[in-house]
Amino acid sequence: MISLFILQASAPGGLIGSLWPLLLMFVVIFFFFIRPQAKKAKEQTKFLDSLDKGVEIVTASGLIGRINKIEGSIVTLTIAEKTFVRITKGSISKEMTEAYTKSLTSTETTSS
């Protein structure tokens, strides 16, 4: 009978002690996965809101063009002389646009 009570004794620390690993996992997931994605989404939204006519952009599919007109969530791009394409704002990539403009500026400085 005594051995039965010994087996039923709770672990030291109780419920709080057993929740620490779960809480630690949540904190790690938050700081390594959720927070960076939220920050990236916020930067993308800020970038899309700052777009204006005449800015050269790159879409997520790799299409390069200059903004001709912005009507709500629809953007009209000029991809060649008298060639216009309508795309959604969400398809404009901040990372690809920044990489493209960076490559243009580095090409211009090396050719000068």
C-alpha positions in Angstrom: 0.0 0.0 0.0 2.8 2.4 0.8 4.5 1.8 -2.6 1.3 2.8 -4.3 1.3 6.2 -2.7 5.0 6.7 -3.6 4.2 6.1 -7.3 1.3 8.5 -7.3 3.3 11.4 -5.9 3.6 14.4 -8.2 6.8 15.5 -9.8 8.8 18.3 -8.1 7.6 21.6 -9.4 4.2 20.4 -10.3 2.3 21.9 -13.2 4.4 25.0 -13.6 7.6 22.9 -13.9 6.2 20.8 -16.6 5.0 23.8 -18.6 8.4 25.5 -18.8 9.6 23.5 -21.9 6.3 24.3 -23.7 6.6 28.0 -22.9 10.2 28.0 -24.0 9.3 26.4 -27.3 6.6 29.1 -27.9 9.1 31.9 -27.2 11.7 30.4 -29.6 9.0 29.9 -32.3 7.8 33.5 -31.8 11.3 35.1 -32.0 12.6 32.9 -34.9 9.5 32.5 -37.1 6.5 34.7 -36.3 8.2 38.0 -35.5 10.5 38.1 -38.6 7.6 37.2 -40.9 5.4 39.9 -39.4 8.3 42.4 -39.7 8.8 41.4 -43.4 5.1 41.8 -44.1 5.0 45.2 -42.5 8.0 46.4 -44.6 6.3 45.0 -47.8 3.1 46.9 -47.0 5.1 50.1 -46.3 7.0 49.7 -49.6 3.7 49.2 -51.6 2.2 52.2 -50.0 5.2 54.4 -51.0 5.0 53.5 -54.7 4.4 56.3 -57.0 4.2 57.0 -60.8 7.5 56.7 -62.6 9.2 54.2 -60.2 10.8 51.2 -61.8 9.8 48.0 -60.1 10.1 44.2 -60.4 7.2 41.8 -60.0 7.4 38.5 -58.1 7.4 36.8 -61.5 10.4 38.8 -62.6 8.6 41.3 -64.9 10.5 44.7 -64.9 8.5 47.9 -65.6 7.9 51.5 -64.8 4.7 52.5 -63.0 2.4 54.4 -65.3 -0.8 54.5 -63.2 -2.0 53.3 -59.8 -5.7 52.7 -59.4 -6.4 51.2 -56.0 -4.9 47.8 -56.0 -4.3 47.7 -59.7 -1.0 49.1 -61.1 -0.4 49.8 -64.8 3.2 49.2 -65.9 5.0 50.3 -69.0 7.3 47.5 -70.0 8.3 48.9 -73.4 7.3 51.9 -75.5 3.5 51.9 -75.8 3.3 48.5 -74.1 1.3 48.4 -70.9 0.5 45.6 -68.4 -1.9 45.7 -65.6 -0.9 43.9 -62.4 -2.0 43.8 -58.8 -0.1 45.7 -56.2 0.5 42.4 -54.2 2.6 41.0 -57.1 5.3 43.7 -56.7 8.3 42.3 -54.8 10.2 44.6 -52.5 13.2 42.3 -52.3 13.5 41.8 -56.1 13.0 45.6 -56.7 15.7 46.5 -54.2 18.1 43.9 -55.7 17.4 45.2 -59.2 18.0 48.9 -58.3 21.1 47.9 -56.4 22.5 46.0 -59.4 21.7 49.0 -61.6 23.6 51.4 -59.3 26.5 49.1 -59.1 26.6 48.7 -62.9 26.5 52.5 -63.3 29.3 53.1 -60.9 31.6 50.5 -62.5 31.0 51.7 -66.0 31.7 55.4 -65.1 
